[in-house]
């Protein structure tokens, strides 16, 4: 049975963390995000197929190829993002969504609302980024 949400529902710290309503809210948010990315990808593929006209001017052709390359890179990043969205949906299913992978503590609702694929709390993310900087600077 699907959980019903009021139209203006937003997760609140005053309710139990990752209750059924919050899980449904984030599930809908993730599914909508994924659907938007897939729709944009289809539109890109369609426009790339239509835009494969032979341009007589070398400069126009080079600009067109650069735009296509950039668009394809963007789509590749979005493909990776879909994998992260799918992983977040999986965590919702097994009820581990919203908990920091490093500490097991709840991730703030504000962070999850802003970045629904987050797997680390703000503090754990900052430690992770600090370690990356240290190792990168060596």
N, C-alpha and C positions, 0 to 999 in steps of 0.2 A: 504494500500500500504506500503510495507516494505521500510525502509530507506536504501539506498545503502551507503556502506562505502568503501573508498579506502583501498586496502590491508594493507597499512602501517599506517592506521589512529590511532591516539592516541588523547584522549581528551586534550584540551588546555584551559588555563585560558584566552586566547585571544578571545574565542568565548562565546556566551551566555551560562550561566550555565544551564545544563540539557536540552539542545536543542535536537532535534530529533536524531541527529547523536550520541551524547553522550549517550542518553537513549538506542539506538540500540547497541552501543559498550558494555555497561554494561549488557544489556540483553543477548547478545551473550556470554559474559564472564561468566555470571552466569549459563546459560544453558549448556555450555561446561563443566564447573566445576561439575555441577550436573550429567551430562552424564558420566564423568570420574569416579565419586564416585560410581554410579550405576554399571558400568562395573567392577570396582574393587571388588565390593561386590559380584557380580555374580561369579567372578573368585575365590573369597574366599570360597563361599559356595561350589563351585565345588571341590576345593582342599580339603576342610574339609570332604566332602563326600567320596572322593577318599582316603583320608588319614586315614580312620577309620579302617585300617588293624590292626589286633591283633599283637602287638609287644611282643615278648617273654621276653625281658629284662625289668625288673621293672624300671630301670633308663631311658631307652629309652621311655617307656610308660609315665613316669612322665614328661619327657621333652616335649613329644608330647602333652600331656594334657595342660601343661603350655603355650605352643605356641598357642594352640587352644583358650585357655582362653584369652590370650592377643589379639589375632586376633579378637575375638568376642567383646571385650571391644572397640577395635579400630573401629569396624563396628558400634557399638552402638553410639559412638561419631559422626561417619560420618552420621548416620541416623538423629541425632539431627542437624547436619550441613545442611543436605538436607532440613529440616524444615525451617532453617534460610534462605537458598537460595530461597525456595518457597516464604517466606515472603518478601524477597527483590524483587523478580519478581512481587509480588502483589503490592509493593510500586511503581515499575516502571509503572504498569498499571494505578494506581490511581494518578500518577505523584507526589508522595510525596518522591520518592527515591532521595537520595542525600542530604536531609535536616535533620538536627539534630532533634531528637525527643524531646530533652530537650529545646533547644533554638529556633528552627525553622530556624536557620542560615544554609547556605550551608556547607556541609562537603567538605573538600578540595579534589580536583580530585586525588591528589597523594595518599591520604588516601583511597579513594574509589578504586583506581586501585590496591593498595596493599591488601585491605580488603573490597571486594565488598559487603559484608553483613553488613558493619558498619552502625550503627543507630545513633551514637553520633559523634560529632566533637571531635578532639583531646582534646580540652580544657574541654569539657563536660565529656569525658571519664576519663580524669585525675581526675576531681572532683569526679566522681562516684567511681573510685578506691580508692581515698583518704578516702571517707566516708566509704567504705567497710573495709579499714584497721583500721579506728578509731573504728568502731563497733565490729570488730573481736578482737581487742586488749583489749576490755573491759572485 
